[in-house]
């Protein structure tokens, strides 16, 4: 239920189309920064012993605590920690994106998908030192609302506004994921363009159109994929239209963040249905897209009058099937496979086996649920829902035989899991292990994420699990990181799993556990106990080659604060540093400026 879905811009256009059709048919119808430089000690948590079968293991959780962690991050920090237990071969920077602002003036943001994004970064130097910093993404909308002290934009999943009060103008929230490619750091939100960020201070440079590649109104997904064999970044944009179908646009970039084919930098295909495509997968020859039976229902006039947010009008038709689409990367015609009705937010990985069949591992839910607001009355706050009533995602494998034109499915792991990923070296290639966040309850029961599971997709099925012991401790997206210096063909569990935690035992402060991937059920071997509160987060990435020194981070942070103060003096309604003459702070952006 943490995932951001859809594009406000695209859905806004769809609302206008539906409104026009209806009329035709009826004829009537902020945070205070704190600087620290002293080293602080952090301790290691005790592992939880689980004697039950992995799919059935469970621990208690406190509903009130879970709900209370949907609140604004109170501070933007920058400080160092000393954690002697950290392994020497865990080196790089861990970035996360967190929806972190739940109040705008006197307005309470009632859905986490509508909260402004904050980046958090932890740099591991391999000598037991961690350098932490966090900062809101200064989008233009964020800065304007901060200056005026009130809400100026409608939410997509709550807080609607009528069209005459900016109700159809989206705010780029930059709250979903972080991308590092070609030496650049981007904050991503699938409803708009990416934001170029400074990896040291986390200052916002500007919103980027990728050197003119993104057309006006076009978006850039928050779930890019990587083709390691060809050294490419692959991403997509989508535009659902209730009358013509959903247009998908695919992009492929080389290591320099330039399109692989300069003459044909995009591949566009339209497939039937009004689709929500939060994630996709790739293989050597295909883009893989899940098309669930969603539609934009209700009365479009309610949306225009601000009686309902756009996300609340999204409906799921349980009587219709889901289709899996293979879209050839060479530009040939798409191929579809009808499968059981389901919705999928997140895919773990896809690949082509020795017989040329496409294998797709996905977290599949029986239906769509958008935090308790989809197709029903709005809850006062989305997190006040009863968690046990939500649909349960679990890991399934689909095998698509292009030659035989058949599809088969296998239920790999019968437990609540989400945020799946694999060893990044196995992206678009055959994999054995899937790492995922898992709920506190055993079996197919919906419950908040309390730990991490390592799912063995081989016949051995040697699954491992670790769950946080305290009822007020909750987990985020786990991330596998190969050991620094490990061979490219080393085992898929030859490394570490980073598991972010909101630690209610420490008043809700953030912790990042480090677990050995090959002995995951033993629990953390080290824990970075931060002095900062971060709300429930979304996605992140680990950058092995980015290991700035403490002094470099401090210098960049000082420079960023200096120009932030100057920006306030100039009363500049702009979230970026463009035009400030501080080229030394940012690398040349992907937009060429």
C-alpha positions as CSV (number, residue, x, y, z in Angstrom):
1,X,0.0,0.0,0.0
2,X,3.0,2.3,0.0
3,X,3.3,2.6,-3.8
4,X,2.6,5.7,-5.8
5,X,0.6,4.8,-8.9
6,X,-0.5,6.7,-12.0
7,X,0.2,10.1,-13.3
8,X,-1.9,13.0,-12.2
9,X,-1.2,14.8,-15.5
10,X,-2.3,11.8,-17.6
11,X,-5.4,11.2,-15.4
12,X,-6.3,14.9,-15.5
13,X,-6.4,14.7,-19.3
14,X,-8.5,11.6,-19.1
15,X,-11.0,13.3,-16.7
16,X,-11.4,16.1,-19.2
17,X,-12.0,13.6,-22.0
18,X,-14.6,11.8,-19.9
19,X,-16.3,15.0,-19.0
20,X,-16.5,16.1,-22.6
21,X,-17.9,12.7,-23.5
22,X,-20.5,12.9,-20.7
23,X,-21.7,16.3,-21.8
24,X,-21.9,15.1,-25.4
25,X,-23.9,12.1,-24.4
26,X,-26.2,13.8,-22.0
27,X,-26.4,17.3,-23.4
28,X,-26.6,18.6,-19.8
29,X,-25.0,16.9,-17.7
30,X,9.3,23.2,6.7
31,X,11.8,21.6,8.5
32,X,14.7,23.1,10.5
33,X,18.2,21.9,9.4
34,X,20.5,20.7,12.1
35,X,24.3,20.2,11.6
36,X,26.4,17.7,13.5
37,X,30.0,16.7,13.0
38,X,30.8,14.6,16.0
39,X,31.1,10.8,15.7
40,X,28.5,8.8,17.5
41,X,28.3,5.1,18.4
42,X,25.6,2.8,17.2
43,X,24.8,-0.7,18.5
44,X,23.9,-4.0,16.9
45,X,20.3,-5.4,17.4
46,X,19.7,-8.9,18.6
47,X,18.4,-11.3,15.9
48,X,15.0,-12.9,16.2
49,X,14.9,-16.7,16.4
50,X,12.2,-18.2,14.3
51,X,11.5,-21.8,14.6
52,X,8.3,-21.9,12.5
53,X,8.3,-22.6,8.7
54,X,9.4,-19.5,6.9
55,X,6.0,-18.9,5.2
56,X,4.2,-19.2,8.6
57,X,6.6,-17.2,10.9
58,X,5.1,-14.2,12.6
59,X,5.7,-11.5,15.3
60,X,3.3,-9.1,16.9
61,X,2.8,-5.5,15.7
62,X,1.2,-2.4,17.1
63,X,-1.4,-0.7,14.9
64,X,-1.3,2.6,16.7
65,X,2.5,2.9,16.3
66,X,2.3,2.0,12.6
67,X,-0.2,4.7,12.0
68,X,1.7,7.3,14.0
69,X,4.7,7.0,11.6
70,X,2.8,8.7,8.8
71,X,3.8,12.1,9.9
72,X,6.2,14.8,8.6
73,X,10.0,14.5,9.0
74,X,10.8,17.2,11.5
75,X,14.3,18.1,10.5
76,X,16.9,18.1,7.7
77,X,20.1,16.7,9.1
78,X,23.8,16.1,8.3
79,X,26.0,14.2,10.7
80,X,28.4,11.3,11.1
81,X,28.1,8.0,13.0
82,X,30.7,5.5,14.0
83,X,29.6,1.8,13.7
84,X,32.6,-0.5,14.3
85,X,30.6,-3.6,13.5
86,X,30.0,-2.6,9.9
87,X,31.8,-4.9,7.4
88,X,34.8,-3.5,5.5
89,X,33.5,-4.6,2.2
90,X,30.2,-2.6,2.4
91,X,31.3,0.5,0.6
92,X,29.1,3.1,-1.2
93,X,26.1,5.3,-0.7
94,X,22.6,4.1,0.1
95,X,19.9,6.6,-1.2
96,X,16.2,6.4,-0.3
97,X,13.2,8.4,-1.2
98,X,10.5,9.0,1.4
99,X,7.1,10.8,1.2
100,X,7.8,13.0,4.2
101,X,5.6,16.1,4.4
102,X,2.1,15.5,5.7
103,X,1.1,19.1,6.4
104,X,1.0,22.0,4.0
105,X,0.0,25.1,6.0
106,X,-3.2,24.2,7.8
107,X,-3.9,21.3,5.4
108,X,-3.4,17.7,6.5
109,X,-2.2,15.5,3.6
110,X,-4.5,12.4,4.0
111,X,-2.7,10.0,1.6
112,X,1.1,9.2,1.7
113,X,1.3,9.1,-2.1
114,X,0.5,12.8,-2.0
115,X,3.3,13.8,0.4
116,X,6.3,15.7,-0.8
117,X,9.5,13.6,-1.3
118,X,12.6,13.7,0.9
119,X,15.9,12.0,-0.1
120,X,18.0,10.3,2.6
121,X,21.6,9.2,2.0
122,X,24.0,7.1,4.0
123,X,27.6,6.8,2.8
124,X,29.6,3.8,4.1
125,X,33.3,4.3,3.8
126,X,34.4,0.7,4.7
127,X,36.1,1.9,7.9
128,X,33.1,1.8,10.2
129,X,32.0,5.4,9.4
130,X,28.6,6.4,8.1
131,X,27.8,9.9,6.8
132,X,24.1,10.7,6.9
133,X,22.1,13.5,5.4
134,X,18.4,14.0,4.4
135,X,16.7,16.9,2.6
136,X,13.3,17.6,0.9
137,X,13.3,17.8,-2.8
138,X,12.8,21.4,-3.6
139,X,10.4,21.1,-6.5
140,X,8.8,24.3,-7.7
141,X,5.5,23.3,-6.1
142,X,7.2,22.5,-2.8
143,X,8.9,25.9,-2.7
144,X,5.8,27.9,-3.7
145,X,3.7,26.3,-1.0
146,X,6.5,26.9,1.6
147,X,6.6,30.6,0.7
148,X,2.8,31.0,0.7
149,X,2.2,28.8,3.8
150,X,-0.8,27.1,2.3
151,X,-1.8,24.2,0.0
152,X,-1.9,25.3,-3.7
153,X,-2.3,21.9,-5.4
154,X,-4.9,19.1,-5.3
155,X,-3.8,15.6,-4.3
156,X,-4.3,12.7,-6.6
157,X,-5.5,10.3,-3.8
158,X,-7.0,12.8,-1.4
159,X,-7.3,16.5,-0.7
160,X,-9.2,17.2,-4.0
161,X,-9.8,20.8,-5.2
162,X,-12.3,22.1,-7.8
163,X,-10.9,22.9,-11.2
164,X,-11.2,26.7,-10.6
165,X,-8.9,26.4,-7.6
166,X,-6.0,24.7,-9.3
167,X,-7.7,21.3,-9.0
168,X,-6.4,20.0,-12.3
169,X,-2.8,21.3,-11.9
170,X,-0.5,18.6,-10.5
171,X,2.4,19.1,-8.2
172,X,5.5,17.1,-9.0
173,X,6.1,15.3,-5.7
174,X,9.4,13.7,-6.5
175,X,8.6,11.2,-3.7
176,X,9.0,7.6,-5.1
177,X,12.5,6.5,-6.1
178,X,16.1,7.5,-6.7
179,X,18.1,6.9,-9.8
180,X,21.9,7.0,-10.3
181,X,23.1,6.7,-13.9
182,X,25.9,8.4,-15.9
183,X,27.2,10.1,-12.8
184,X,23.9,11.8,-12.1
185,X,21.4,11.5,-9.3
186,X,17.7,11.9,-10.1
187,X,14.7,12.0,-7.8
188,X,11.8,10.2,-9.5
189,X,8.0,10.5,-9.5
190,X,6.1,8.7,-12.2
191,X,3.6,11.6,-12.6
192,X,6.2,14.0,-13.9
193,X,9.7,14.8,-14.9
194,X,12.8,13.7,-12.8
195,X,14.7,16.2,-10.6
196,X,18.4,16.5,-10.9
197,X,20.0,16.3,-7.4
198,X,23.4,16.9,-5.9
199,X,24.6,13.5,-4.5
200,X,26.7,15.1,-1.7
201,X,24.4,17.7,-0.1
202,X,21.1,16.4,-1.6
203,X,20.4,20.0,-2.9
204,X,17.9,20.2,-5.8
205,X,19.4,21.4,-9.1
206,X,16.4,21.5,-11.4
207,X,13.6,19.6,-13.1
208,X,15.0,17.9,-16.2
209,X,13.5,17.1,-19.6
210,X,16.5,14.9,-20.4
211,X,18.0,17.1,-23.0
212,X,14.6,17.7,-24.6
213,X,13.8,14.0,-24.8
214,X,10.6,14.3,-22.7
215,X,7.9,16.1,-24.5
216,X,5.6,18.7,-22.7
217,X,3.4,16.8,-20.3
218,X,5.3,13.6,-20.7
219,X,6.5,11.7,-17.6
220,X,9.4,9.4,-16.6
221,X,8.6,6.3,-14.6
222,X,9.8,5.8,-11.1
223,X,10.8,2.2,-11.8
224,X,13.7,2.2,-14.3
225,X,15.4,-1.1,-15.2
226,X,19.0,-1.9,-16.0
227,X,20.4,-4.1,-18.8
228,X,23.7,-4.9,-17.3
229,X,24.8,-7.0,-20.3
230,X,24.5,-4.1,-22.7
231,X,25.2,-1.4,-20.0
232,X,21.9,0.4,-20.5
233,X,19.4,2.2,-18.5
234,X,15.8,1.4,-19.6
235,X,12.7,3.3,-18.6
236,X,9.2,4.1,-19.8
237,X,6.4,6.6,-19.6
238,X,2.7,5.9,-19.9
239,X,-0.4,7.8,-20.8
240,X,-3.8,6.2,-20.2
241,X,-6.8,7.4,-22.2
242,X,-10.3,5.9,-21.6
243,X,-11.1,6.3,-25.2
244,X,-8.0,5.2,-27.1
245,X,-6.1,3.0,-24.7
246,X,-2.8,3.4,-23.0
247,X,0.3,4.8,-24.8
248,X,3.6,3.4,-23.6
249,X,6.8,5.1,-24.4
250,X,10.2,3.3,-23.9
251,X,13.6,4.9,-23.6
252,X,17.1,3.3,-23.6
253,X,20.2,5.2,-22.5
254,X,23.9,4.4,-22.8
255,X,26.4,4.9,-20.0
256,X,26.7,8.6,-20.8
257,X,22.9,9.1,-20.2
258,X,22.4,9.7,-23.9
259,X,19.8,7.8,-26.0
260,X,21.3,4.6,-27.5
261,X,19.7,5.5,-30.8
262,X,19.9,9.2,-31.3
263,X,17.8,9.1,-34.5
264,X,15.1,7.0,-32.8
265,X,15.3,7.8,-29.0
266,X,11.9,6.4,-28.2
267,X,9.6,3.5,-29.0
268,X,5.9,4.1,-28.7
269,X,3.2,1.5,-28.5
270,X,-0.5,1.7,-27.6
271,X,-2.3,-1.2,-25.9
272,X,-6.0,-1.6,-24.9
273,X,-7.4,-0.4,-21.6
274,X,-7.1,2.5,-19.2
275,X,-4.0,1.1,-17.4
276,X,-2.1,1.8,-14.2
277,X,1.5,0.8,-14.9
278,X,3.7,1.5,-11.8
279,X,6.4,-1.0,-12.8
280,X,7.6,-3.0,-15.7
281,X,10.4,-5.5,-16.4
282,X,12.8,-6.2,-19.2
283,X,14.6,-9.2,-20.8
284,X,17.2,-9.4,-23.5
285,X,14.5,-8.9,-26.2
286,X,11.4,-7.6,-24.5
287,X,9.8,-5.0,-22.4
288,X,7.3,-6.8,-20.1
289,X,4.1,-4.9,-19.0
290,X,1.2,-6.1,-16.8
291,X,-2.2,-4.8,-17.9
292,X,-4.8,-5.2,-15.2
293,X,-8.5,-4.6,-15.7
294,X,-8.7,-1.0,-14.4
295,X,-10.8,1.9,-15.5
296,X,-11.7,5.4,-14.6
297,X,-15.3,5.2,-13.2
298,X,-17.7,7.4,-11.4
299,X,-19.1,10.8,-12.5
300,X,-16.3,13.0,-14.0
301,X,-18.2,16.1,-12.8
302,X,-17.4,15.1,-9.2
303,X,-13.7,15.2,-10.1
304,X,-14.0,18.6,-11.7
305,X,-15.9,20.0,-8.8
306,X,-13.4,18.7,-6.3
307,X,-15.7,16.3,-4.6
308,X,-13.4,13.4,-5.2
309,X,-9.7,12.9,-6.0
310,X,-8.7,11.4,-9.3
311,X,-7.2,8.3,-7.6
312,X,-10.5,7.5,-5.9
313,X,-12.3,7.1,-9.2
314,X,-10.0,4.3,-10.3
315,X,-11.9,1.0,-10.4
316,X,-10.9,-2.6,-10.7
317,X,-13.1,-5.1,-12.6
318,X,-12.7,-8.5,-11.0
319,X,-14.7,-10.1,-13.8
320,X,-12.1,-9.4,-16.5
321,X,-8.7,-11.0,-17.0
322,X,-5.3,-9.5,-16.7
323,X,-3.0,-9.5,-19.8
324,X,0.8,-9.7,-19.8
325,X,2.3,-7.9,-22.8
326,X,5.7,-8.6,-24.4
327,X,6.8,-5.5,-26.4
328,X,9.8,-6.4,-28.5
329,X,12.7,-4.0,-28.0
330,X,13.5,-4.1,-31.7
331,X,10.2,-2.4,-32.5
332,X,8.2,-5.3,-33.9
333,X,4.6,-6.0,-32.9
334,X,3.6,-6.6,-29.3
335,X,2.4,-10.0,-28.1
336,X,-0.3,-10.5,-25.4
337,X,-1.1,-13.3,-23.0
338,X,-4.3,-13.7,-21.1
339,X,-3.7,-14.7,-17.4
340,X,-5.7,-14.9,-14.2
341,X,-7.2,-11.7,-12.9
342,X,-4.8,-9.8,-10.7
343,X,-3.0,-6.5,-10.1
344,X,0.7,-6.1,-9.8
345,X,2.5,-3.1,-8.4
346,X,6.0,-4.6,-8.4
347,X,8.1,-7.1,-10.4
348,X,11.2,-8.7,-9.1
349,X,12.9,-9.6,-12.4
350,X,12.3,-11.1,-15.8
351,X,14.5,-13.2,-18.2
352,X,14.4,-15.5,-21.1
353,X,15.2,-19.2,-20.4
354,X,17.1,-21.7,-22.6
355,X,13.9,-22.4,-24.5
356,X,13.3,-18.7,-25.3
357,X,10.4,-18.5,-22.9
358,X,10.0,-15.3,-20.8
359,X,10.0,-15.9,-17.1
360,X,8.5,-13.1,-14.9
361,X,8.6,-13.0,-11.1
362,X,6.0,-10.6,-9.7
363,X,4.2,-9.7,-6.5
364,X,0.7,-10.4,-7.5
365,X,-2.5,-9.2,-5.6
366,X,-6.0,-10.5,-6.3
367,X,-7.2,-6.9,-6.9
368,X,-6.2,-3.3,-6.8
369,X,-6.3,-1.4,-3.5
370,X,-5.2,2.2,-3.2
371,X,-4.9,2.6,0.5
372,X,-8.6,2.1,1.2
373,X,-10.0,4.8,-1.1
374,X,-10.4,3.0,-4.4
375,X,-14.0,2.8,-5.6
376,X,-15.4,3.7,-2.2
377,X,-15.9,6.6,0.3
378,X,-12.8,8.4,1.3
379,X,-11.2,7.5,4.7
380,X,-10.3,10.5,6.8
381,X,-6.7,9.4,6.4
382,X,-5.6,6.5,4.2
383,X,-3.5,4.9,7.0
384,X,-6.6,4.6,9.3
385,X,-7.7,1.6,7.2
386,X,-7.9,-1.9,8.7
387,X,-4.7,-3.5,7.3
388,X,-6.1,-7.0,7.4
389,X,-8.8,-6.1,4.9
390,X,-6.2,-5.3,2.1
391,X,-5.5,-7.7,-0.7
392,X,-2.4,-9.8,-0.2
393,X,0.5,-9.6,-2.6
394,X,2.7,-12.8,-2.9
395,X,5.3,-14.0,-5.3
396,X,4.3,-15.7,-8.5
397,X,6.2,-16.7,-11.6
398,X,4.7,-16.5,-15.1
399,X,6.2,-18.4,-17.9
400,X,5.3,-17.0,-21.4
401,X,6.0,-19.2,-24.4
402,X,6.0,-17.0,-27.5
403,X,6.2,-19.9,-29.9
404,X,3.4,-21.9,-28.4
405,X,1.4,-18.8,-27.5
406,X,0.8,-20.1,-24.0
407,X,1.1,-18.8,-20.4
408,X,1.5,-20.7,-17.2
409,X,1.8,-19.5,-13.6
410,X,3.3,-20.9,-10.4
411,X,2.8,-19.6,-6.8
412,X,6.3,-19.5,-5.6
413,X,6.0,-18.1,-2.1
414,X,2.7,-18.1,-0.1
415,X,3.3,-15.2,2.2
416,X,2.6,-11.4,2.1
417,X,5.6,-9.9,0.3
418,X,6.3,-6.7,-1.6
419,X,9.2,-4.4,-2.7
420,X,10.9,-7.4,-4.5
421,X,14.4,-7.2,-6.0
422,X,17.3,-9.4,-7.1
423,X,21.0,-9.2,-7.1
424,X,21.5,-6.2,-9.5
425,X,24.1,-8.2,-11.4
426,X,21.3,-10.6,-12.4
427,X,18.9,-8.0,-13.8
428,X,17.3,-9.3,-17.0
429,X,19.1,-12.6,-16.5
430,X,18.1,-15.8,-14.8
431,X,18.1,-15.5,-11.0
432,X,17.7,-17.8,-8.0
433,X,17.0,-15.5,-5.1
434,X,14.4,-12.7,-4.6
435,X,14.7,-10.4,-1.7
436,X,11.5,-8.7,-0.4
437,X,9.9,-7.0,2.5
438,X,7.4,-9.2,4.3
439,X,4.6,-8.7,6.8
440,X,4.4,-9.6,10.5
441,X,1.8,-12.3,10.0
442,X,2.4,-15.8,8.6
443,X,0.7,-17.0,5.5
444,X,-1.5,-15.0,3.1
445,X,-2.5,-12.4,5.7
446,X,-2.1,-8.6,5.1
447,X,0.1,-6.9,7.7
448,X,2.7,-4.1,7.8
449,X,6.2,-5.0,6.7
450,X,8.2,-6.2,9.7
451,X,11.3,-7.7,8.1
452,X,12.9,-9.2,5.0
453,X,12.6,-12.6,3.3
454,X,15.1,-14.3,0.9
455,X,13.0,-16.4,-1.4
456,X,14.8,-19.3,-3.1
457,X,13.0,-19.8,-6.5
458,X,15.0,-23.0,-7.2
459,X,13.7,-26.5,-6.5
460,X,15.6,-26.4,-3.2
461,X,13.3,-23.7,-1.9
462,X,15.7,-22.9,0.9
463,X,13.9,-19.7,2.0
464,X,15.2,-17.5,4.9
465,X,13.4,-14.8,6.9
466,X,14.2,-12.2,9.6
467,X,11.6,-10.1,11.4
468,X,12.1,-7.2,13.7
469,X,11.4,-8.3,17.3
470,X,9.6,-5.2,18.7
471,X,5.9,-4.6,18.0
472,X,6.6,-1.0,17.2
473,X,9.4,-1.6,14.7
474,X,8.5,-1.5,11.0
475,X,10.5,-2.3,7.9
476,X,10.9,-0.6,4.5
477,X,12.3,-1.8,1.2
478,X,15.2,-4.2,1.6
479,X,18.1,-3.9,-0.9
480,X,20.8,-6.5,-1.7
481,X,24.3,-5.1,-2.1
482,X,27.2,-7.2,-3.5
483,X,30.4,-7.2,-1.5
484,X,32.8,-4.6,-2.6
485,X,35.4,-6.4,-4.7
486,X,33.2,-9.5,-5.3
487,X,33.6,-11.2,-8.7
488,X,30.9,-10.4,-11.2
489,X,29.9,-14.1,-11.2
490,X,29.9,-14.5,-7.4
491,X,26.9,-16.0,-5.7
492,X,23.6,-14.1,-5.6
493,X,23.9,-14.0,-1.8
494,X,27.5,-13.0,-1.6
495,X,26.9,-9.6,-0.1
496,X,24.6,-7.8,2.3
497,X,21.0,-6.8,2.7
498,X,20.2,-3.3,3.9
499,X,16.9,-3.1,5.7
500,X,15.6,0.4,6.7
501,X,13.5,0.4,9.9
502,X,11.3,2.8,11.8
503,X,12.3,2.0,15.3
504,X,9.4,2.6,17.8
505,X,11.7,1.3,20.5
506,X,13.8,4.4,20.0
507,X,10.9,6.9,19.7
508,X,10.4,6.3,15.9
509,X,14.0,7.1,14.9
510,X,15.3,5.5,11.7
511,X,17.6,2.5,11.8
512,X,19.3,0.7,8.9
513,X,20.1,-3.0,9.6
514,X,22.9,-4.8,7.8
515,X,22.4,-8.5,7.3
516,X,24.6,-11.1,5.7
517,X,22.6,-12.3,2.7
518,X,23.9,-15.9,2.9
519,X,22.8,-16.1,6.6
520,X,19.9,-13.7,6.5
521,X,17.9,-15.6,9.2
522,X,20.7,-14.9,11.7
523,X,19.7,-11.3,11.8
524,X,21.7,-8.1,11.6
525,X,25.5,-8.1,11.9
526,X,25.4,-4.3,12.4
527,X,22.8,-1.6,12.8
528,X,23.1,2.1,12.0
529,X,20.9,3.9,14.5
530,X,20.2,7.3,13.2
531,X,19.1,10.3,15.2
532,X,16.5,11.3,12.6
533,X,12.9,10.4,12.2
534,X,11.9,9.3,8.7
535,X,8.3,8.3,7.8
536,X,7.4,5.1,6.0
537,X,9.5,5.2,2.8
538,X,9.4,3.9,-0.8
539,X,12.3,2.9,-3.0
540,X,16.0,3.4,-3.1
541,X,19.3,2.5,-4.7
542,X,22.9,1.7,-3.7
543,X,25.8,3.4,-5.5
544,X,29.0,1.5,-5.0
545,X,31.3,4.0,-6.8
546,X,30.0,7.0,-4.8
547,X,32.1,7.3,-1.6
548,X,32.6,11.0,-0.9
549,X,34.7,12.0,2.1
550,X,33.2,13.6,5.2
551,X,34.9,16.9,4.3
552,X,33.4,16.9,0.8
553,X,29.9,16.3,2.1
554,X,30.3,19.1,4.7
555,X,31.6,21.5,2.1
556,X,28.8,20.8,-0.3
557,X,26.2,21.1,2.5
558,X,27.7,24.5,3.6
559,X,27.6,25.8,0.0
560,X,24.0,24.5,-0.4
561,X,22.8,26.3,2.8
562,X,24.5,29.5,1.8
563,X,22.7,29.7,-1.5
564,X,19.4,28.6,0.1
565,X,19.7,31.6,2.4
566,X,20.5,33.8,-0.6
567,X,17.4,32.4,-2.5
568,X,15.2,33.4,0.4
569,X,16.6,36.9,0.4
570,X,15.9,37.2,-3.3
571,X,12.4,35.8,-2.7
572,X,12.9,33.5,-5.7
573,X,9.9,31.3,-6.3
574,X,12.0,28.4,-7.7
575,X,13.0,25.1,-6.3
576,X,16.3,24.9,-8.2
577,X,19.7,26.4,-8.1
578,X,19.6,27.1,-11.9
579,X,21.0,30.6,-12.6
580,X,22.7,30.9,-9.2
581,X,26.2,30.6,-10.7
582,X,27.2,27.6,-8.6
583,X,28.3,25.3,-11.4
584,X,30.9,23.8,-9.0
585,X,28.1,22.2,-6.9
586,X,26.5,20.2,-9.8
587,X,27.8,18.1,-12.6
588,X,26.6,18.9,-16.1
589,X,23.0,17.8,-16.1
590,X,21.3,15.3,-18.3
591,X,19.5,18.2,-19.9
592,X,22.8,19.5,-21.2
593,X,22.8,22.7,-19.3
